[in-house]
Amino acid sequence: MSEITIYYLEMLSAESHQAKPLPPDLTVTEACISQYQVNRMLYQLVGEDWEWNDKAGWTNEQWRKYAEADTLRTWLAYNQGSVAGFFELKQIDPQTNELAYFGLAQKFIGKGFGGVLLSVAITEAWKWGRPERLIVNTCSLDHPNALANYKARGFSIYETKTVLA
């Protein structure tokens, strides 16, 4: 067994956001027509390198219920016509939006897109409804720069847990 540290982060105002500008070679588009198969593909594309397994055994119906809910929105990032990454925003309640999933595909890590895509995610999260809080979590299995990226964009840790896996 190994220990995994989970970091729970929050941002309490849009003014806390330290945005990075979108470069011309990265396009970010919302998937306005929900298709659970797309969310499943993105989860696998990005998550397999970071041991995302919480949804690995889901049925089509579980994926449909999750991805096609009115409380979930999905964005895809493209570079040179290829999927570079994605993020999902989830409305927890009228005051809280969550950055549910976020990441880059392996071939696009190290190109400076992480902070940029996170900036787009944060901007979109604050525009959705009238939130008073934006939350996200990451863990010690994530990319070594993930936690620093969240902090650099304006998130603060509000809780840390260590679990055995």
Number of C-alpha atoms within 10 A of each C-alpha: 6 8 12 14 15 17 18 18 20 22 23 17 14 17 9 12 19 16 17 17 11 15 10 7 10 17 16 20 11 15 13 9 9 17 14 19 13 15 23 17 11 24 22 18 18 20 20 14 13 14 12 14 12 7 12 13 9 12 9 12 10 12 19 17 11 15 22 16 13 11 13 18 23 25 21 22 22 17 15 9 10 12 19 26 26 26 25 20 24 24 20 15 11 12 12 20 26 21 21 17 18 23 26 22 20 14 10 17 14 9 7 11 22 21 21 19 28 21 22 18 21 25 14 15 25 21 11 15 14 12 20 14 17 24 23 20 18 18 18 15 15 16 15 10 10 17 20 13 17 24 16 15 19 21 24 19 16 11 11 13 11 13 10 8 7
